[in-house]
Amino acid sequence: MKWSAIYVVSIVLVNWLFTVIPPIGIWQPTSVIVGLTFIFRDLSQREIGHWVLGAMLVGGAISYVMADPFVALASVAAFAVSEGVDWLVYTFTRRPLRDRILWSSAVGTPIDTVVFTAMIGILSPVNFFVMTASKMVGAVVVWFTIKHK
């Protein structure tokens, strides 16, 4: 249950950080951690299977209490859509773990960015590109690390 706990904590941490760390120009530093949350979801799914969706809901409920409810609701909506897609890609591809992490993040992070930024009113081409790219940093690092082990 280690990865599942880390996954829940990462959801809460990201939502809280979005409420306390202002964007730097067009970039929100918290987006990099969101990318790691996608990886933690994949590792949590390896640990608890489809119950990972319940872990996401627990993280969202805690976030609603601990973060700005507006940000938490936007985040939960974005996570629900993007993590659902991420879950499908991760579950139904029969590739090695490193590839499933990379592919599921590549599909899930753009969706997460669109839903979240649209709901909080900051969707723009620049925000989309910068936030999606920063979220993918974690997935690429993990993919590269696993590939070269």
N, C-alpha and C positions, 0 to 999 in steps of 0.2 A: 504493500500500500504506500510505499515511499513516493513513487512517482505521482500517484493520485493525490496525495497530500500536497506535494510540490505544485501540481497543476492547480488545485483549488487556491492555494496561497498566491500563486502567480496571477490568477484572475483578480483576486481582491487587491493585490499590490498594484497591478496595472490601473485598475479603476481609481484607486486612491491617488496614485501618482498623476493621473490625468487631471485630477482636481487641484493638486498642489503645485505642479510644475507647469509654468506657462510655456507656450511654444517659443522657440528661438527663431525669430523670423518666420519662415514657412515650415519649419521642421519641429515636430514634437518629439523630444528625446525619448519619451516613454514608448514610442513605436517600436524601438529595438526590443524592448522587453516583451511586447505583444508577439513578436516573431518567436521568441523563446517559448511563450505560452503555447503556441501551435505544436512545438516539438514536445513539450511536456504532455500535451494531450495525446500525442501518438504513443509516447512511452507509458502513459497511464492506461491507454487502451490495451497495450500488450499485457499490462498487469491485471486489469479488471474487466476486460472485454467491453461489451456494449454498455456496461454500467457507467462508462465514462461520461455518457450524456447526463446521468444523475449528478456526477461530480461537477459538471459544468453548471447545472442548476444550483447546486449548493454554493459554488463560488459566486454566482450571480446574486443569490439571496443575501449572502454576507456583504457583498459589495453595495447592495442597496442601502444597507444600514450604515456602512462605514465610509462610503464615498458620497459625492453629490448624487442624489437620486436621478437627476436628469442624465448625467454621464453614465451612471450605472445602467439605466434603462437602455440608452443607446448602445452601450457595450454589450449588454445581454442580448439585444436584438442582433447586433453584428456577430457576436459569438454564435448565437443559435443558427444563423444562416450559414456563416462561413465554416463553423466547426462541423455542421452537418455535411457540408460538401467535403471538407477535409476528412471527415470520418469515412465517407463513401469511397474517396480515392484511396485512403490508407487501407481500408478493409478489403476492397475488391481488386486491388493490384496485387499481383503475386510476385513482386520484385523483392530484392533484399531490403532490409530495414532502412539502410541509408537512402535508397531511391524512393521508398514510400514516404519518408520524412520530407525529402526535397520536393517531390511531386505534390504531395498533399498540401504543403505550405505554398507552393507556387500557385495552386488553384484557390486555396482558402484565403490567403492574405489580400489579394485584390478585392475579393468580395467583402471581406471584413472592412477594408478601407472605405469602400463605396458606402456601405450601409452606415457605418459609424459616422463618417464625416458628413454625410447627407443629414443624418438625424440631429447632429449638433450644429449644422448650418455652416460648415467650412469646406464643403466639397468643391474642389476646383481641379483642373488638370495638374497643376503644380503640386498641390497637396496629395493628390492621388499618387503621382509618381514618387514623390519623396517618401511618403509614409509606406507605400508598398515596398519600395526598395529597402528602406531601413528595417522593415519587418523580415525581409528575406535574408538579412545578414546572418542571423542566428542559424537559419536552416542551412545556408551554404557552409558555414563554419562546421556545423555538426556533420553534414554530408562529407565534407573534405576530411574531417578527423576520422570518421568511421572508415572511409574508403582507404585511408593510408595507414590503418592499424594493421 
